[in-house]
Amino acid sequence: MLTARAWTLLGVGIALSASGILLGYTDITRLGLLLLLLLGVTAVIARRASGELRITRTVQPTFIGRGQRATVTVTAANPSDRRNGVSRVREQVDPRLGESQEFVLPAIGPHDAEQLQYVVQGNVRGAHRLGPSSRVIEDPFGLTRRRSTDQHIDELIVLPTVTALGTAQPPGAGIGSEGETPQMVALHGNEDVSIRAYHQGDDLRKVHWKTTAHRGELMVRQEDRPSRRSALVLLDARSAGHRGTAPQDSFEWAVSCAASVVVRLAELHYSVHLATPETLADLSVDTPGEPDDQLRRLATAETCDGETFRRLRLRAREAVRTGAIVVAILTDVEDRVDDIAAMRQPGASGLAFILDTATFVDPDAAPSAGAAMLRAALAGAGWRVCVVRSHTTVLDAWQEVSRRSLIRVGAL
C-alpha cells in the first residue's frame, strides 16, 4: 500500500505533469513524469521484495515454573526462489509473559533462514500464547508499505508453584510399593490367597485373623491388590468458595498445594489420581497419571460451578480404591461434607486442607465458622485436618497433617 508520502508524491507528479503540458514547459513535464516513474518502480521493487516468509518457534524449556524464564527462538525462513527484503517483525507475546517484541529482520536469500531470540518470564500460572507475528516491509524512500501476518501460534506453560515437602510422609504411608514378598497360605475350602504383613494404610477388612493369631502380628489378604498403592488428590475449584486477588488468592494456594502433594506422593511411589474439573471433563479422574502430566493439568486449572464440583465428588469416590489415601484441598463452604467424609475408606488415611478464604482478603479476619464446622465434621470421621489461613505455607500445612499427634480413632 502507498504511504502518505507516496500519495503526496503522486499528487505532485500529476500536478507538475499537467502544468507542464498546459503551460508548455517541457522540463516541468519531465520532472512530473520522473516522480510518477519513481513511484511506479518503487512499488514494483517493494512487491518483489515482500515474498513468502514462514515463521516457526522453539521454546526452551517448554514448561517453566512461576518466576522462571524461557528463551524463545523465532526462525524466519524464505521458501521462495527470490530474495526477501529488509523488514520489521513484531512478535505478539501474552502480557503475562512480558512485552511484545520488535525486531529488524535482515534480507533473507532464497531458501535461507534467519533466527531471532528473546526471553520471557512466567509470572502467572497458565497456558500463555506466543504469536502471531506481523511483518512490515517498506522501501528505502518510505513510499510503500506492505503488511503480512503469520497466524502460527505457540504456547508456553507456566506450572504452578511446587513446594518441597521434605521428608514428612502422609500417615500410614511407608512407601507406595508393596515391599516384601507376600506369603501364600492355603485356606480351608478356598484357593490359595496371598498373605503379607499389615502396612499402615491397608484396609482393616482385609485382616486375616487366623494367620494373625498364629503369627502374633497383623496379617492381611492381598487379593487383587495393585502393585502400587493409590492416592487421590481432590481440588475444590468452586468459584463461589474462593476469595482474594490473583496470584495471591485462595485458589492459587489450593492449586499450589495440589501440585506439591502430587509431587510428594509420586516421590513415595504412589499411583496418584487427580480430581479437578479438567480431569472430570476429559474422563481422566479414574486414570493415575505421571506427576509431569498432572502438573501440566494443574497449570491450566480453572474454577468451576457447584454442580461441576458435585459431579467431581461422585466421580472421585468411584475412583478411590480400597486403602487409597485421599487428600482434599477444600474451601470453607459448608456443602455436603458427608460426601467428602465418605471418600475415606475404612482403614485408609484422609487428609484435608480447609482454606479459611476470608483471610485471603483480610489476613486479620476472624476464624471462619464454616472452616471450623468442616474441621470438626471431617476430624470426627477420622480425617486429619488443617485449617489454612493466608499466611500458612504449604509446607507448614503438610507437616501439620503428617504429625502423629493428629491420629484419631478410625484414622491411621
N, C-alpha and C positions, 0 to 999 in steps of 0.2 A: 504494500500500500504506500501511497505518497505521503510524505510528511508535510507539515505546514510550510517548511522551507521550499519544498518541491512545488507546492501549489502557488506559492509566491513567484517562484522562478517561471512557472508555466504562464502565469498571468503577464509577467514582464515580457517574456519571449513573444507571446501573441501580440501584446500591445506594440512592441518595437517593430515586429514584422509588419503589422498593419499600418503603423505610422509611416514606416519607410516606403511602403508601396504607395500610399496615398500622397505623401509629400515628395516622392521621387528621390529619396535619399537611399542610395544603394547600400552604403556602409551600415546604416541603421538596420536595414532589412537583413543584411548578412548577420549582424550581431544577434538579432532576434531569432533567426533560424539556427544560429550556433547554440544558443541557450536551449532551444527545443531539442536539438540533436543531442546535446549533453544529457538532457533529462531522459531521452529515449534509450541511449546507450547505457546509462547508469541502471535503468530499470531492467534491461536485458541481462547485464552482468550480475546484478543482485539476484535475479531469478535463478541463474545458473549456479550461483554460489550457495544457494539455500537448498541443497539436496537433502536426501533422506538421512536421518540420524536415529540410531537405536540406542536407547538408554537401558542399562541394567545396573543393579546394585548388589553389593555384598555387604553384610553387616557382621562385624566381629567384635565381641561374641554375639551369637544370635539371641541369647537371653541374658539379661542383666538384673541385678538387684537394685533396690532403691538407693540412689546416691552414686551408683556406679556409672561408668562411661563406656560407650561403644564407638567404634570407628566405622564410618560408612564410606565405602569406596564406590564412586559413581563411574561407570565405564560408558563413554560415548563412542559408538562405533559407526563408521561410514561404510555401508554395504554397497555403495554405488561405484561406478567407474569414473566419477567426476570428483574433483576436489571440492570440499566444503569450505566456505569462508569463515572468517573470524566471527564469533557470535557471543552473546551474553546468555548465560544459563542461570535460571532461578529454580532452586530446589525447594519445594514446599516441605516444611517439617512441622509435625504436630507441635503446637505451642508448649505442650507439657514436656517436650524434649529440648526445647531451645528455639532460637530464632531461625527463620528460613535463610537459606544460604544462596549467595550470588557469586558466580564465577565468570571470568572471561575465558572462553574456550578457544584455543588457537585453531588455525586452519587444519583440517584433517584430510590427508590424502586418500585416494581410492583404497578401499578395503583395509583401512588403517583404523586405529582407535587411540583415544586419549583417556587418562584416568584422573579423577579429581577426588579429594578426600576431605571429610570434615568429621568433627566429633560431636556427639550428643550425650546428654546426661539424663538418666532416668530418675526423675524426682517423684513421679506418681506411678503407682501400680496400674497395670493395664496393658492393652494392645494399642500401640501408637503408630500412626501412619507416617510413612516416608514417601514423598512424592505426591502428585505427579511433578514432572519437570517441564518448565516452559522455556522456550528458546527465542531469542530476538536477534535478527541479523540486520545490520544497517550498512549501507555503502559508505565509503570514506568521506563523501560530501554531505552525508546526512539527508539525502533526498528520498530514499526509500527505506521502508522498514517492513520486515516480514516476521510474523509471529507463528509459532507452532508449539503444540503441547504433546508430550509423550504421556499417555494415560497410565503407564505402568506404575503400580503402587506396591510397596513392600511394607512389612510390619516389623516392629521391634517390640518384643515382650519384656515388660518390666515386672519382675517377680515380686511377690510380697516379701516383707522383711522376715527373715528366718532367724530366730534367736537360738543359740546353742543352749540346750537344756542340761548340759553337764552329764553327770553320772547318775542322777536321780532317775529311778525307774517307777513305772506305774505299779501299784500294789499287785502282788501275785504275778509279776512279770517273769522274773528269771530271764530266760531268753525265749525267743519266739519258737525256735525249733524244738522238737520233742526231746532231744538229748539222748538219754540212754536207750539201749535196745530193749524193747519190752519182752517179758517172758510169755510163753504160750502155755496156758493152763487149760486142761480138758475138764469141762463141766459135765455133770451127770445129765445125760439126755440132750445135751447141746453140742454144737460144733465147737471146735477149739476157738477160744477167744483170747485176744492179746491182752495181757495184764502187765501193768507197769506201776511204778511208784507214783503216788499222788504229787502233782505240782500245783502250787498256788495258782488259782485261776481256773482249775478244772471244775467241771460240773459235778456237784456232790451227788447227783442222781446216778453217776457212773461208778460210785464206790462199790467195789466187790467185797462184801462184808466177810465172806468165808475166808478168802485169801488174806484179808486184813487181820482177822483173828489168828490165823496161822502164822503170819509173818510178824505180827506185833506192830505194824505200821500201815497207814492208809494206802490201799492199792486201788487202782481204778481200771475199768474196762476201756479198751481202746478200740471200740467198734466204729469203723468207718471214720476215724478221725483224720483230719487233714495233716499233711506233713509239716505245715507251718501253722502256728496259732493265728487267729484272726483278731482284728481290731476294726472298729468303725468310728469315724470322726464325723460328727454331725454339726453343721453350721446353721445356726438360726439367722437367716438373712431377711427376716421380715422388716420391711421399711418402716412400719408403724412402731417397731420396737427400738430402732437405733436413733441415736441423737449425736449432736456435735457437728463440727465443720471439718471436712476432709482437708488434709490427710490425717488429722488427729481425732477423728470421730470414733465412736464405739464400733462401727462396722469394720474399720481398718484394723482396730485392735483384734477383733474377732478373727478376721482373715489371717492376720499375722500369727495369732495363736494356733489356728488350724494348721497353717503351714509348718510351724515349729514342731507341733505334735506329730504330724505326718512324718517328718524327717526323723524325729527321735524314735518313733515306733519302727520305722524301717531299719534304723541302726540296730534295733533289738531283734531284727529278723521277723517282724510281724508281717502278716499279709493284711494290708490296710485297705479298707473300703472308705471312700469319701462320699459323704452325703451333702450335696449342695443343690440349689435349683438347677445349675448347669448339668450336673451328673444325673439329675432326675429327668431332664429334658432329653438327654441322649441315651438314657437307659443304661448307664454305666455304674449305678449305685451297687448293683449286685456283683460287679466285677472288681476284684482288687487290682490296684494299679501300682506302677513304679513311682517312686517319690518325685522324679523329674516331671513325669506326666501330670501328676496331681498338683504340683506347684504351678505348672502352666495353666491348669484349670482354675486354680485359686487366683492367678494373676488377672483373670477376666471375670471374677465373681462379681455379681451384682445383687442388689436387694430384690425382694420378691413380695408378693402379697400373702395374706394369711392363708388363703385356700391352697396356694402352691406349697406352703410350709406344712400344711396338714397332710397333703399327699406325700410329701417328702418323708414325714414321720412314719407313715404307713409303709412306704417302700423300704425305709431303713430298718424297720422292725423285721421285715421279711428277710432282709439281707444279713441280719445278725445271726451268726451261728452259735450253737450252744457252747458256752465257755468263752465267747469273744469279749474282749474289753471294749467298752463303749465310752467314748469321750464326746461330751456335748458342750458346745460353746453357745450359751443361751443369753437372750435378753431378759429383762425383768418383767416381761408381760405375763400376767397370770392367766395362762390359757392352756388347758388340757395337760396339766402337769402329770396326771396319771398316765397318759400315753407315753410320755418321756420316761417316767419312772419304770414303766413296764418293759422298757427296752433292755434293761439289765437283767440277764438271765440268772437263775439261782446258782450261786457259787462263783459267778463271774464278777468282775470289777466294773464299777461305773464311776466315771469322773466327770464332774460338771463344773464349768466356769460360768458363773452368773454375772452378767455385766450390770452394774448399777449405772444405768445410762445417763441419769441426771448429772452425774459428776463429770461427764464429758462436755457438759455445757457450763456447769459451775462446780469447780473442784471442791468447794466448801459446802455443797448441797447436803442436806440431811440424808441419812441412810434410807434407801428405798424400801418401802413396806412390801412391794412386790418381790424384791430380791430376797427379803427375809422370809417371806412365805414360801417361795420356791426352795430356798435353802432348807427350811425345816421339813418340807414335804419330801424332798429328794434324800436328805440325810436319814429321815425315818424309813425310807425304802432301801437303805443300805448303800447309798451313793456317798462318794467323797466329794465335798463341795467347797468351792472357794468363791466368795463374792469379790468381784473385781471392780475397783474404783479407777478413776482416770490415771492416778499416779502408780497403779500396780503394774509391775513389769510382767511379761510372760514368764520369765524365769522364776520370779517370786511366786506366781500363781501355781506353776508346775511343782515347785518344791513343796508348797503347802498341801496340795492334794496327794503328794507322794509320801508325806510323813506317816509313820506308823501310828502315831497318836490319834489319827483320824479313824482308825479301824472301829467299826461298829458291828453289832450283831447282824449277821446276814451279809456283811460285806467282807471282802478279802483285801 
